[in-house]
Structure formats: structure tokens, C-alpha cells
Amino acid sequence: MFIFDEMDTMHADVMDGIKPFMDYQNKLDGVSYSNAIFIFLSNNGSTFITQTTLDSLKAGKEREKLKLKDMETDLSLFIYRKSDT
């Protein structure tokens, strides 16, 4: 298992370096990485999630009732636009 934190601040060359290990192939340098798990963490959408949650709470909705599917599209667009700048 490989965990990469703060991917939003990481240099692009890091992703280029680990990409061969994530691509499909039988073996890389004699080692099979087919069972490897890569986890990438980022805070890119945190301001959007916080604001959406706050707006929902102000509208009288319970936090527990918020679902990812309800904000997934808008969250993706927010992250995409942020990474474009």
C-alpha cells in the first residue's frame, strides 16, 4: 500500500515517476505490482465541501443526510476549475 498525501501540492514529476507502477503490465523490473494499492489524498475540495455543508445546515438539513452523490458533480467541477488556475 502506497499513500500519497497532499497530492494537490506535489510536483507533477512525482506522478510521472509512479505512473509506470500503476499502469497495467505483468511485471516491472521483475516485480508484479498488480496487487499494490495506491491512495492519493488531497485537500482540493475542502472549501467547497465546507461551504456546501454550511449552506445545508443553514437550510435546516442534517449533516448526516448529506450524500456524496448530491454534490459529486459540483465538487468535480470545482476541483477541475481550481486546478486549471
C-alpha positions in Angstrom: 0.0 0.0 0.0 1.3 3.4 -1.0 -0.3 6.6 0.4 0.5 9.9 -1.1 -0.8 12.9 1.0 -1.3 16.5 -0.3 -1.3 15.5 -4.0 -2.6 19.0 -4.8 0.8 20.4 -3.8 3.0 17.7 -5.2 5.2 18.3 -8.2 3.9 16.8 -11.4 7.1 14.8 -11.9 6.2 12.7 -8.9 3.1 11.4 -10.6 5.1 10.8 -13.8 7.6 8.7 -11.7 5.0 6.4 -10.2 2.7 6.1 -13.2 4.6 3.0 -14.5 3.8 1.2 -11.3 0.1 1.9 -11.7 -0.2 1.1 -15.4 -1.3 -2.4 -16.4 1.6 -4.7 -17.1 2.6 -8.2 -16.0 5.9 -7.2 -14.3 8.0 -4.1 -13.9 11.7 -4.9 -13.4 10.7 -8.4 -12.5 8.2 -7.3 -9.8 4.4 -7.6 -10.1 2.6 -4.5 -8.8 -0.8 -5.9 -9.7 -1.8 -6.2 -6.0 -0.5 -2.8 -5.0 -2.9 -0.2 -3.6 -2.3 3.5 -4.3 -4.2 6.0 -2.2 -4.0 9.7 -3.2 -5.1 12.3 -0.6 -5.8 15.9 -1.4 -7.5 18.9 0.2 -8.6 20.4 -3.1 -12.3 20.2 -2.5 -12.3 21.1 1.2 -13.5 24.7 0.8 -16.4 23.5 -1.4 -17.4 20.7 1.0 -17.2 23.1 4.0 -19.3 25.7 2.2 -21.9 23.2 0.9 -22.2 21.6 4.4 -22.6 25.0 6.0 -25.3 26.1 3.4 -27.1 22.8 4.0 -27.0 23.3 7.8 -28.3 26.9 7.4 -31.2 25.5 5.2 -32.1 23.2 8.1 -30.7 19.9 6.7 -29.0 17.5 9.0 -25.3 16.8 8.2 -25.9 13.1 8.3 -28.3 13.4 5.5 -25.7 14.9 3.1 -24.5 12.3 0.5 -21.6 12.4 -1.9 -23.9 11.8 -4.8 -25.7 15.1 -4.0 -22.6 17.2 -4.5 -20.3 15.0 -6.6 -20.8 16.7 -9.9 -20.4 20.2 -8.5 -17.4 19.1 -6.4 -15.7 17.7 -9.5 -16.3 20.9 -11.4 -14.9 23.0 -8.5 -11.7 20.9 -8.3 -11.3 20.9 -12.1 -11.7 24.7 -12.3 -9.3 25.2 -9.3 -6.6 23.0 -10.9 -7.0 25.0 -14.1 -5.8 28.2 -12.5 
